[in-house]
């Protein structure tokens, strides 16, 4: 930021003498905009103060643990307040979660200490999808309970049409939607839409799915592909962590954030 070009000098209005239209050596004053030159005190303070930026306040959004990847939102400066506002919207996050049938570990991930091995040949995609339908149905009831909305009112109808029924306070993790993306024994991949979750909660969910199917399962991957209004397409890979890319990303996402805050809050 300090190496970037400075702001254009401020302009001020001055009345400058100019030849009158009638000629004959007459002079009149004409308004003109000229750069405002820094005063002595301003010039000295800049020299004494040194670099314009010495620190930036950066805030983290919904965190990712060390075994997870994907969209991770940061707020810079005024963006820290916007992060808080977005957090108060309780927006849905979307994950792709990989699983592997046939074994269980102490931390529900494929890198944990092996606890047991089981058979999995009896598992089919249809059986897996039935379990996912039960999970989604159970969580839909919890979503309605924690939203504190009377479902017989006009307000509930309007919120449902806009897709805004969500808990507006603290609640346990809630799965709003889940579906199977890929199934090739012993591996499978799920897409999970959720609120107030942790990545460890999603790993445990994979473990419990294995138990419901009379087998066992471990989580091989947790990747966040959407965090509220932000998607993988908005994210900057490590090779683009520079001032120009960050400024462009902020400009591109500004309208998304403003629209969501206006709609929800």
C-alpha positions in Angstrom: 0.0 0.0 0.0 2.8 2.4 0.8 4.5 1.6 -2.5 1.3 2.4 -4.5 0.9 5.8 -6.1 -0.5 8.4 -3.8 -3.9 10.1 -4.1 -4.3 12.9 -6.5 -3.8 16.4 -4.9 -6.8 18.1 -3.6 -8.3 20.8 -5.8 -9.4 24.3 -4.7 -11.0 27.2 -6.5 -9.0 30.4 -7.2 -9.9 33.5 -9.1 -7.2 34.2 -11.6 -6.8 37.3 -13.8 -7.6 36.8 -17.5 -8.0 39.2 -20.5 -11.6 40.6 -20.8 -13.6 39.5 -23.9 -13.8 43.2 -25.1 -10.0 43.6 -25.4 -8.4 46.9 -24.8 -6.2 45.6 -22.0 -9.1 45.1 -19.6 -8.7 42.3 -17.1 -11.3 40.2 -15.3 -11.2 37.5 -12.7 -12.1 34.0 -13.8 -12.8 31.1 -11.4 -10.4 28.1 -11.9 -9.6 24.9 -10.1 -5.9 24.5 -9.1 -4.1 21.9 -7.0 -4.0 22.7 -3.3 -0.3 22.8 -2.4 0.6 21.4 1.0 1.4 23.8 3.8 4.7 23.8 5.6 3.2 22.0 8.6 1.6 19.3 6.4 4.9 18.7 4.5 6.8 18.4 7.7 4.3 16.0 9.3 4.4 13.6 6.4 8.2 13.5 6.5 8.2 12.9 10.2 5.3 10.5 10.3 6.9 8.1 7.7 4.9 5.5 5.8 1.2 6.2 5.5 0.2 2.7 6.5 1.9 0.9 9.4 -0.7 -1.6 10.3 -4.1 -3.0 9.0 -6.9 -4.5 11.1 -7.8 -7.8 9.5 -10.6 -10.0 10.8 -11.3 -13.7 10.1 -14.8 -15.0 9.2 -16.0 -18.5 9.7 -12.8 -20.4 10.4 -11.4 -23.6 8.8 -9.5 -26.2 10.8 -6.1 -27.5 9.7 -7.6 -30.5 7.8 -10.2 -28.5 5.9 -9.9 -26.3 2.8 -11.9 -24.0 0.6 -13.4 -20.5 1.0 -12.1 -18.5 3.9 -13.4 -14.9 4.2 -11.3 -12.1 5.7 -12.3 -8.5 6.5 -9.9 -5.6 6.1 -10.5 -2.3 7.8 -14.2 -1.4 7.5 -14.7 -4.9 6.2 -14.5 -6.2 9.8 -17.9 -4.6 10.6 -19.3 -6.1 7.5 -18.1 -9.5 8.6 -20.0 -9.1 11.8 -23.1 -8.1 9.9 -22.8 -11.1 7.6 -22.3 -13.3 10.7 -25.6 -12.0 12.1 -27.4 -13.0 8.9 -26.7 -16.6 9.7 -26.1 -17.5 6.0 -25.8 -21.0 4.8 -22.4 -22.6 4.1 -21.9 -25.4 1.5 -19.3 -28.1 1.7 -18.2 -31.1 -0.4 -17.3 -33.9 1.9 -15.5 -37.1 0.9 -16.0 -40.4 2.7 -14.6 -43.9 2.6 -16.5 -47.0 3.8 -14.9 -49.9 5.5 -12.9 -48.4 8.5 -13.3 -46.2 11.5 -10.7 -44.0 13.3 -10.5 -42.2 16.6 -11.0 -38.7 15.0 -13.3 -39.7 12.1 -10.7 -38.8 9.5 -8.7 -41.1 7.2 -5.5 -39.9 8.9 -6.5 -40.9 12.4 -5.6 -44.0 14.4 -7.4 -47.0 13.0 -10.1 -48.4 15.4 -11.8 -51.1 13.3 -12.4 -52.4 9.8 -15.8 -53.5 8.5 -17.4 -54.9 5.3 -19.2 -52.6 3.0 -20.3 -54.7 0.0 -23.9 -54.5 1.1 -24.1 -50.7 0.8 -25.8 -49.3 -2.3 -26.4 -45.7 -3.5 -30.1 -46.1 -2.8 -29.5 -47.1 0.8 -27.1 -44.1 1.3 -29.6 -41.7 -0.2 -32.4 -43.0 2.1 -30.2 -42.2 5.1 -29.5 -38.7 3.7 -33.2 -38.1 3.3 -33.8 -39.0 7.0 -31.0 -36.7 8.1 -32.4 -33.8 6.0 -35.9 -34.3 7.3 -34.8 -34.4 10.9 -32.8 -31.2 10.5 -35.6 -29.4 8.7 -37.7 -29.8 11.8 -34.9 -28.4 13.9 -34.5 -25.5 11.6 -38.2 -24.5 12.0 -38.0 -24.9 15.8 -34.9 -22.6 16.1 -36.2 -20.0 13.6 -38.8 -19.0 16.2 -41.4 -18.3 13.5 -45.1 -19.2 13.6 -45.4 -21.3 10.4 -49.1 -20.3 10.1 -48.4 -16.6 9.6 -47.9 -14.5 6.5 -44.4 -13.6 7.7 -43.4 -17.3 7.6 -44.8 -17.6 4.1 -42.9 -14.6 2.8 -39.7 -15.7 4.4 -40.1 -19.2 3.0 -40.6 -17.8 -0.5 -37.4 -15.7 -0.2 -35.5 -18.7 1.3 -34.8 -16.7 4.5 -36.1 -19.2 7.1 -33.0 -19.7 9.3 -32.2 -19.5 13.0 -31.6 -15.9 14.0 -29.6 -16.8 17.1 -27.4 -19.5 18.5 -28.4 -23.1 17.7 -26.9 -26.5 17.3 -25.4 -27.4 13.9 -28.3 -27.7 11.3 -28.1 -29.5 8.0 -30.5 -27.7 5.6 -29.7 -29.9 2.6 -27.6 -32.9 1.8 -27.2 -35.0 -1.4 -24.8 -37.6 -2.8 -22.6 -36.3 -5.6 -20.5 -39.4 -6.3 -20.8 -43.1 -5.3 -18.2 -45.7 -6.2 -17.6 -48.2 -3.4 -15.8 -47.8 -1.1 -15.7 -44.1 -1.8 -18.5 -41.5 -1.9 -18.9 -37.7 -1.9 -21.6 -35.6 -0.4 -22.7 -32.0 -0.8 -23.8 -30.5 2.5 -25.6 -27.2 3.1 -25.4 -26.3 6.8 -25.5 -23.6 9.5 -23.5 -23.2 12.7 -21.4 -26.3 11.9 -17.8 -27.1 12.5 -15.6 -29.2 10.2 -15.2 -31.9 12.9 -19.1 -32.1 13.1 -19.2 -33.0 9.4 -16.5 -35.6 9.9 -18.5 -37.2 12.7 -21.6 -37.1 10.5 -19.8 -39.2 7.9 -18.9 -41.7 10.7 -22.5 -41.9 11.8 -23.7 -42.5 8.2 -21.4 -45.5 8.2 -22.9 -46.8 11.4 -26.5 -46.3 10.1 -25.5 -48.4 7.1 -24.3 -51.2 9.4 -20.7 -50.5 8.4 -18.2 -47.8 9.2 -16.8 -44.8 7.4 -14.1 -42.1 7.7 -14.0 -38.6 6.2 -11.3 -38.1 3.5 -12.0 -34.5 2.6 -13.9 -31.4 3.9 -13.9 -28.5 1.4 -16.0 -25.4 1.8 -17.3 -24.2 -1.6 -19.5 -21.4 -0.4 -19.7 -19.2 2.6 -22.8 -17.1 2.4 -22.5 -14.9 -0.6 -18.8 -15.9 -1.3 -18.0 -18.8 -3.6 -14.9 -20.6 -4.8 -15.0 -18.3 -7.8 -14.5 -15.3 -5.6 -11.6 -16.8 -3.7 -8.0 -15.8 -4.4 -5.4 -18.6 -4.7 -2.0 -18.1 -3.1 -0.5 -16.9 -6.4 -2.8 -13.9 -6.4 -2.2 -12.6 -2.9 -1.1 -9.1 -4.0 -2.6 -5.7 -3.6 -4.1 -5.4 -7.1 -5.9 -8.7 -6.9 -7.2 -8.0 -3.4 -8.5 -4.6 -4.3 -10.2 -6.0 -7.4 -11.8 -8.8 -5.3 -13.1 -6.3 -2.8 -14.7 -4.2 -5.6 -16.3 -7.3 -7.2 -17.8 -8.6 -3.9 -19.0 -5.2 -2.6 -22.4 -5.3 -4.4 -23.0 -8.9 -3.3 -22.4 -8.0 0.3 -24.6 -4.9 0.2 -27.4 -6.7 -1.5 -27.4 -9.6 1.1 -27.3 -7.2 4.1 -30.1 -5.1 2.7 -32.2 -8.2 2.0 -31.6 -10.0 5.4 -31.0 -7.3 8.0 
